[in-house]
């Protein structure tokens, strides 16, 4: 959001506004700010400065109050102050910028969280991200297979209503283009694709259930792509005419009993779902689950989701907090890591003996 839509003025927060902790220095305000227009009160001790959308900063050693409303002018405050910060609803798409990186204007798939609302990213173009992965893989050619989750985004209704972008649909042509972008960086020998797993005269699901996946030795140094989207129109477009993902790059998130069902997602690993995931693993499916919920897990200190995910044997455990310190902005020391450390371990459900986790990833 541009600085033209930002207001910072000295004043105390209104008594009617609930006060909540705000992250310490160096944190983006958007980590606490909801989509515009929205009001938020917060208090924090700002030491070296908080960067606000549009590049404005606030610094000082005194506690500061932050209040987001839906009207106001623009400005920047430094030093000790009480703050009132305003994001105005944009009147057109040109108000939603700026997008200074020229990569946004280049053709191809882009990488972001929510279009027009949360688009800061470490690499804008999908191909650029893949090239980074390829460089890391080439530098470590004996790594365990890298499983890359792709969530294909649509336009956000809230942003569109405020004049935001209407993203093109993920139709057959767009999905063909996605496959082409992946293949522009990774060759067939660099990936594990559905064609590598499917056996002659069998569906993809029958293949993984009856014959399993390529061995670790066959898979070292390779990548595989998994579609994180729930089964729906995108999956249907991707498998159209290719019920077992013939010629495709990505493994779809499917349902047991479907020809393309090799990868399944089960976000909730607790209680009865633990045993269900374990059974799916034993049957040969590749399973993804999660270890935390943003941001309730770190605020409550509840590790039951992480504990269950590790017991379940799911092959992919997704987290928002993979490194020490990432949850500190919420006043927590939560981190989701394997008990043995490292990026991979022997599966607690179906690993063959002898299997030593410390020998999986070359050091």
C-alpha positions in Angstrom: 0.0 0.0 0.0 1.5 3.4 -0.9 2.5 6.1 1.6 -0.2 8.3 0.1 -2.7 6.2 2.0 -0.8 6.4 5.3 -1.5 8.7 8.2 0.6 9.0 11.4 -0.3 11.6 14.0 0.3 12.0 17.7 -2.6 11.1 19.8 -3.6 8.5 22.5 -5.7 5.5 21.5 -9.4 5.6 22.1 -10.5 4.0 25.3 -13.1 1.9 23.4 -10.4 0.2 21.4 -9.0 -3.1 22.7 -5.2 -3.0 23.2 -3.1 -5.9 22.0 0.6 -6.6 21.8 2.4 -5.4 18.7 5.6 -7.0 17.5 8.9 -5.4 18.4 11.4 -3.6 16.2 11.8 -4.6 12.6 8.4 -6.2 12.2 6.0 -5.3 9.4 2.9 -3.6 10.6 0.9 -5.8 8.1 1.6 -8.8 10.4 -1.0 -7.4 12.7 -3.1 -5.3 10.3 -6.2 -6.8 8.8 -7.4 -5.9 5.3 -8.5 -2.3 4.9 -10.5 -0.6 6.2 -10.0 -1.8 9.7 -9.0 -0.4 13.1 -6.5 -1.9 15.4 -5.0 -0.6 18.7 -1.8 -2.0 19.9 1.1 -1.1 22.3 4.8 -1.9 21.9 8.2 -0.7 22.9 9.8 0.4 19.7 13.6 0.2 19.9 15.1 0.5 16.4 12.0 1.2 14.4 8.9 -0.5 12.9 8.6 -0.2 9.1 5.2 0.7 7.9 3.7 0.1 4.4 5.0 2.7 2.0 8.4 3.0 3.7 7.4 5.2 6.7 9.1 4.3 10.0 8.6 5.0 13.6 11.2 4.7 16.3 12.0 5.6 19.9 12.3 4.0 23.2 8.9 4.9 24.7 5.8 2.7 24.4 3.8 3.6 21.3 0.1 3.1 20.5 -1.0 2.2 17.0 -4.6 2.8 15.8 -5.8 1.9 12.3 -9.0 3.6 11.0 -10.5 4.3 7.6 -9.6 8.0 7.0 -6.8 10.5 7.3 -3.8 12.2 5.7 -0.2 11.1 5.4 3.0 11.6 7.3 5.8 10.0 9.3 6.6 10.2 13.1 10.0 9.3 14.7 11.0 9.4 18.3 8.8 8.9 21.3 5.1 9.3 20.3 1.7 7.9 20.4 0.5 7.0 16.9 -2.6 6.9 14.9 -2.1 5.1 11.6 -4.7 5.1 8.8 -5.0 3.0 5.7 -7.6 4.4 3.3 -9.6 2.2 1.0 -8.1 2.7 -2.5 -10.3 4.2 -5.2 -8.6 2.3 -8.0 -5.9 -0.2 -8.7 -3.2 2.5 -9.0 -3.7 3.1 -5.3 -2.7 -0.4 -4.3 1.0 -0.2 -5.2 3.7 0.5 -5.4 5.3 -2.5 -7.1 8.8 -1.3 -7.7 10.3 -4.6 -8.7 10.1 -4.9 -12.5 9.6 -8.6 -12.2 6.0 -8.0 -11.4 5.5 -6.7 -15.0 7.2 -9.7 -16.6 5.1 -12.6 -18.0 4.6 -15.7 -16.0 3.3 -17.0 -12.7 4.0 -14.8 -9.6 4.5 -15.9 -6.0 2.6 -14.1 -3.3 0.2 -14.7 -0.4 -2.9 -12.6 -1.2 -3.2 -10.5 -4.3 -3.2 -6.7 -3.5 -3.3 -7.4 0.2 -0.1 -9.3 1.1 2.3 -9.5 -1.9 5.7 -9.0 -0.3 7.9 -12.0 -1.3 11.5 -13.1 -1.5 11.2 -13.9 -5.2 8.4 -12.5 -7.4 8.5 -14.7 -10.4 7.8 -18.4 -9.9 10.6 -19.3 -12.3 13.0 -17.2 -10.2 12.0 -19.2 -7.1 12.5 -22.4 -9.0 16.0 -21.3 -10.1 16.9 -20.7 -6.5 15.8 -24.2 -5.6 17.7 -25.6 -8.6 20.8 -23.8 -7.5 20.6 -25.3 -4.0 19.8 -28.7 -5.4 22.8 -28.6 -7.8 25.1 -27.6 -4.9 23.8 -30.5 -2.8 23.1 -33.3 -5.4 22.6 -36.1 -2.8 19.8 -34.4 -0.9 16.6 -36.1 0.0 13.8 -35.4 -2.4 12.4 -31.8 -2.1 8.6 -31.8 -1.9 7.3 -28.4 -3.0 3.7 -27.5 -2.2 1.9 -25.2 -4.6 -1.3 -23.4 -3.7 -2.8 -21.8 -6.8 -4.4 -18.5 -5.8 -7.5 -16.8 -7.0 -8.5 -13.1 -6.6 -9.4 -12.0 -3.1 -13.0 -10.8 -2.9 -12.1 -8.1 -0.4 -9.4 -6.6 -2.6 -11.6 -6.8 -5.8 -14.3 -4.9 -4.0 -11.8 -2.1 -3.3 -10.6 -2.0 -6.9 -8.0 -4.7 -6.8 -6.8 -7.0 -9.5 -9.1 -9.7 -11.0 -6.7 -12.6 -11.5 -7.1 -14.8 -14.6 -8.6 -18.2 -13.9 -6.6 -21.4 -13.5 -8.0 -23.0 -16.6 -6.3 -25.7 -18.8 -4.1 -23.2 -20.6 -2.9 -21.6 -17.4 -2.2 -25.0 -15.9 -0.3 -26.1 -19.0 1.7 -22.9 -18.6 2.5 -23.8 -15.0 3.8 -27.2 -16.1 5.9 -25.5 -18.8 7.5 -23.1 -16.3 8.5 -25.9 -14.0 10.0 -27.8 -17.0 11.9 -24.7 -18.1 14.0 -25.1 -14.9 13.9 -28.8 -14.1 14.5 -31.6 -16.6 12.6 -34.9 -16.4 15.6 -36.5 -14.7 15.5 -33.8 -12.0 11.9 -34.5 -10.9 9.7 -37.2 -9.6 6.5 -36.9 -11.7 3.3 -39.0 -11.9 4.7 -40.8 -14.9 7.7 -41.9 -12.9 5.4 -43.5 -10.3 2.5 -44.9 -12.4 2.9 -48.5 -13.6 1.7 -49.9 -16.9 -2.0 -50.8 -17.0 -2.5 -49.3 -13.5 -3.9 -46.1 -12.4 -1.7 -43.8 -10.4 -3.5 -44.7 -7.2 -3.2 -48.4 -7.9 0.5 -47.9 -8.6 1.3 -46.3 -5.3 -0.8 -48.7 -3.3 0.6 -51.8 -5.0 4.1 -50.9 -5.8 4.9 -47.8 -3.8 7.1 -44.8 -4.7 10.6 -44.6 -6.1 13.3 -45.5 -3.5 15.4 -43.0 -1.6 18.4 -43.9 -3.7 16.4 -43.3 -6.9 15.0 -40.0 -5.6 18.1 -38.3 -4.2 18.8 -34.9 -5.8 15.2 -34.6 -7.2 12.2 -32.5 -6.6 8.5 -33.3 -6.6 5.6 -30.8 -6.8 2.3 -31.2 -4.9 -0.9 -29.3 -5.4 -2.1 -28.0 -2.0 -5.5 -26.8 -3.3 -8.5 -28.8 -2.1 -10.1 -31.0 -4.8 -12.3 -28.7 -6.9 -12.3 -26.9 -10.2 -8.5 -26.5 -10.4 -7.9 -30.1 -9.9 -10.6 -31.0 -12.4 -9.0 -28.8 -15.0 -5.6 -30.3 -14.3 -6.7 -33.9 -14.7 -9.1 -33.4 -17.6 -8.2 -36.0 -20.2 -5.4 -37.2 -17.9 -7.2 -39.1 -15.1 -3.9 -40.6 -13.7 -2.0 -37.3 -14.4 -0.5 -38.7 -17.6 2.2 -36.2 -18.8 1.6 -33.9 -15.9 4.3 -32.5 -13.5 2.3 -32.0 -10.3 0.7 -34.5 -8.0 -2.9 -33.4 -7.2 -4.4 -33.4 -3.7 -7.1 -36.0 -4.3 -9.3 -38.4 -2.4 -8.7 -42.2 -2.0 -10.6 -44.1 -4.6 -9.8 -41.6 -7.4 -7.3 -42.6 -10.2 -5.1 -39.6 -9.5 -5.0 -40.2 -5.7 -1.3 -40.5 -4.8 -1.1 -37.4 -2.6 -3.7 -36.5 0.0 -3.9 -33.7 2.5 -5.2 -34.0 6.1 -4.7 -30.8 7.9 -6.0 -32.0 11.3 -3.8 -34.7 12.7 -5.2 -35.0 16.2 -7.5 -37.5 17.8 -9.1 -40.0 15.4 -7.3 -38.4 12.5 -3.9 -39.6 13.8 -4.9 -43.2 13.1 -6.5 -42.3 9.8 -3.2 -40.6 8.6 -1.2 -43.6 9.7 -3.4 -45.9 7.7 -3.1 -43.8 4.6 0.7 -43.9 5.0 0.6 -47.7 5.3 -1.5 -47.9 2.2 1.1 -46.0 0.2 -0.3 -42.5 -0.1 1.9 -39.5 0.3 0.3 -37.4 3.1 0.6 -33.8 4.1 -0.5 -32.4 7.5 0.2 -29.3 9.6 1.8 -28.6 12.9 0.3 -25.3 13.8 -2.5 -22.8 13.2 -1.7 -19.2 12.5 -1.5 -17.7 15.0 -3.5 -19.4 17.7 -0.9 -22.1 18.3 1.9 -19.8 19.3 -0.4 -17.5 21.3 -1.8 -20.4 23.4 1.4 -22.5 23.6 -0.6 -25.6 22.6 1.7 -28.1 20.9 -0.9 -30.9 20.5 -1.1 -30.3 16.8 2.7 -30.6 16.4 2.8 -33.7 18.6 0.1 -35.4 16.7 1.6 -34.5 13.3 4.9 -36.1 14.3 3.1 -39.3 15.5 1.0 -39.6 12.4 3.8 -40.4 10.0 2.6 -37.8 7.5 5.4 -37.3 5.0 5.0 -33.5 4.8 4.4 -31.5 8.0 3.7 -27.8 7.1 4.5 -25.0 9.6 4.6 -21.2 9.7 7.4 -21.4 12.3 10.3 -23.7 11.1 13.1 -21.7 12.7 13.9 -20.5 16.2 12.8 -16.8 16.7 10.0 -16.7 14.1 7.3 -16.8 16.7 9.0 -14.2 19.0 6.9 -11.4 17.5 3.9 -13.1 19.2 5.7 -13.4 22.5 6.3 -17.2 22.0 9.3 -19.5 21.6 7.3 -22.0 19.5 9.2 -23.8 16.7 8.2 -26.8 14.7 11.1 -29.2 14.2 11.8 -32.9 13.9 12.9 -34.4 17.3 16.1 -35.6 15.6 16.8 -32.3 14.0 17.6 -32.0 10.3 15.2 -31.8 7.4 14.0 -35.4 7.3 13.8 -38.5 9.5 12.9 -42.2 9.2 9.1 -42.4 9.1 7.7 -43.6 12.4 5.0 -45.6 10.7 6.4 -47.4 7.8 10.2 -47.0 7.7 12.1 -50.2 7.0 14.7 -51.4 9.4 17.5 -50.5 9.7 16.9 -46.9 9.1 18.9 -44.1 10.7 17.7 -40.6 10.5 21.2 -39.2 10.8 22.2 -40.8 7.5 19.3 -39.6 5.4 20.7 -36.2 4.5 24.4 -36.0 3.6 26.4 -33.7 5.9 
